[in-house]
Amino acid sequence: MAKTPEAKVKKRVREILDDFCSANAGYYFFPPANGYGRQGIPDVICCIQGRFVAIECKANGGVPTALQLREMDKITKGGGLSFIIDEDTLDKLKAYLLLIKERQS
């Protein structure tokens, strides 16, 4: 079964978070998108060394929907961090995680 381009981005984000969280005591999960929860919730919810982080995964230059942007704005206003990650910004996610680790040291 072929994976969609966005599924490939999610897989890479999962790998990055697995590596980081296993070594640095972080937590993350992918909320199910089954139609019963709140619409627009980012693809990944994390707690990384005390920081609330939300990640929306996109592929091929995709942009978040208005609902996704609304939820990400609420997260940011609440003091959390939200990111849009695609194939081209996976390294930026890694760099950000390392920055959090360095600031906690």
C-alpha positions as CSV (number, residue, x, y, z in Angstrom):
1,M,0.0,0.0,0.0
2,A,1.5,3.3,-1.1
3,K,1.8,6.0,1.5
4,T,0.6,9.5,0.7
5,P,3.2,12.3,0.7
6,E,1.8,13.6,4.0
7,A,1.9,10.2,5.6
8,K,5.6,10.1,4.7
9,V,6.2,13.4,6.5
10,K,4.3,12.1,9.5
11,K,6.5,9.0,9.5
12,R,9.6,11.1,9.5
13,V,8.3,13.4,12.3
14,R,7.5,10.2,14.3
15,E,11.1,9.0,13.8
16,I,12.5,12.3,14.8
17,L,10.4,12.4,18.0
18,D,11.1,8.8,18.8
19,D,14.8,9.4,18.7
20,F,14.6,12.7,20.7
21,C,12.0,11.5,23.3
22,S,13.7,8.2,24.1
23,A,16.9,10.1,24.9
24,N,15.4,13.2,26.5
25,A,12.2,12.2,28.3
26,G,9.7,13.8,25.9
27,Y,6.1,12.7,25.1
28,Y,4.0,12.9,22.0
29,F,0.9,11.4,20.4
30,F,-1.0,11.6,17.2
31,P,-4.7,12.4,18.0
32,P,-7.0,10.3,15.9
33,A,-8.7,12.1,13.0
34,N,-11.9,10.1,13.1
35,G,-14.6,12.8,13.0
36,Y,-15.5,12.5,16.7
37,G,-13.0,15.0,18.1
38,R,-12.5,18.6,17.7
39,Q,-11.7,19.7,14.1
40,G,-8.5,21.4,13.3
41,I,-6.3,19.8,16.0
42,P,-2.7,19.5,14.8
43,D,-1.4,16.1,13.7
44,V,1.0,15.8,16.7
45,I,0.7,16.9,20.3
46,C,3.9,16.9,22.3
47,C,5.4,17.8,25.7
48,I,9.1,18.3,25.2
49,Q,11.0,19.1,28.3
50,G,8.1,21.0,29.8
51,R,7.1,22.8,26.6
52,F,3.7,22.2,24.9
53,V,4.4,21.7,21.2
54,A,1.9,21.1,18.4
55,I,3.0,20.0,14.9
56,E,0.9,20.1,11.7
57,C,2.3,17.9,9.0
58,K,2.0,19.0,5.3
59,A,3.4,17.8,2.1
60,N,4.2,19.2,-1.3
61,G,3.7,22.8,-0.2
62,G,0.4,22.1,1.4
63,V,-1.1,24.8,3.7
64,P,-3.2,24.4,6.8
65,T,-6.9,24.8,6.7
66,A,-8.6,27.8,8.4
67,L,-9.6,25.4,11.3
68,Q,-6.0,24.2,11.7
69,L,-4.7,27.8,11.7
70,R,-7.3,28.7,14.3
71,E,-6.3,25.9,16.6
72,M,-2.6,26.7,16.2
73,D,-3.3,30.3,17.0
74,K,-5.0,29.3,20.2
75,I,-2.1,27.1,21.2
76,T,0.3,29.9,20.6
77,K,-1.8,32.4,22.5
78,G,-2.0,29.9,25.4
79,G,1.8,29.8,25.6
80,G,2.5,26.7,23.5
81,L,4.4,26.4,20.3
82,S,3.0,25.3,17.0
83,F,4.8,24.3,13.8
84,I,4.0,23.4,10.3
85,I,6.4,20.8,9.1
86,D,6.9,19.5,5.6
87,E,9.6,17.6,3.7
88,D,11.7,20.7,3.5
89,T,11.5,21.7,7.2
90,L,12.2,18.3,9.0
91,D,15.7,19.5,9.8
92,K,14.3,22.7,11.4
93,L,12.2,20.4,13.7
94,K,15.4,18.6,14.7
95,A,17.2,21.8,15.3
96,Y,14.4,23.2,17.5
97,L,14.3,20.0,19.6
98,L,18.1,20.4,20.2
99,L,17.6,24.0,21.1
100,I,15.0,23.1,23.7
101,K,17.5,20.5,25.1
102,E,20.3,23.0,25.3
103,R,18.2,25.6,27.1
104,Q,17.1,23.1,29.7
105,S,20.7,22.1,30.5
